[in-house]
């Protein structure tokens, strides 16, 4: 029994020795594989970009709008091209969410999105609820009306029903005009196409719309015209963030590079000088 035990002990030791040797060989190979996998993982982790969600209101050509010409429904435009540039420059994966304009700032405040690009101007009342980047584009407001209506100045809007986009800078300005222009009635609608349809159907007399957007709609609706409104203060577009966002400085640096490199001029030409 003792001899048998010794034999069993010897056999067991030999088996363990073979297992250990085999284990070492496999471990080295596995170690190499694991190192490669880990290296791949590390590389992926190092190369994996954080995702940022951008909210927009894709009814505002040429800033952002739905394009189905390729057979797919894609959101494209000036702001989208700029957002893609910023994503590449800063290093994040971009996801775009379309929503009504008046829902953009609430989405920021509830942190359902990381930033907003929608031709938005950093007005004082908006600065109370959001932080903004430097402005990346300057713009002007216009009066859009039927051709021959002779609505060229804000004073001409007396006694008129004027359409504006709900939650937009134009809505606020129209409401201010209504305080001083007798009979001016403001009608707020969710989407720019709705405003244009109301105008073409004679349910409103005019609309106040940003010049670049107005240009696009009047070109595709030959019965409409627009006239630029004289402005005492500059207006333009900036990126909006939740209050206290750490991304403002990064975006400002990328926006500066966008301007300095001449890429912004190319995008302006692409979208506004067709």
Buried (B, 14 or more C-beta within 10 A) or exposed (E): EEEEEEEEEEEEEEEEEEEEEEEEEEEEEEEEEEEEEEEEEEEEEEEEEEEBBBBBBBBBBBBBBEBEEEEEEBBBBBBBBBBEBBBEBBEBEBEBBBBBBBBBBBBBEEEBBBBBBBBBBBBEEBEEEBBBBBBBBEBBBBBBBBEEBEBBEBEBBEEBBBBBBBBBBBBBBBEEBBEEBEEBBBBBBBBBBBBBBBBEEEEBBBBBBBBBBBBBBBEEBEEBBBBEBEEEEEBBBBBBBBEEBEBBEBBBBBBEBBBEEEBBEEBBEEBBEE
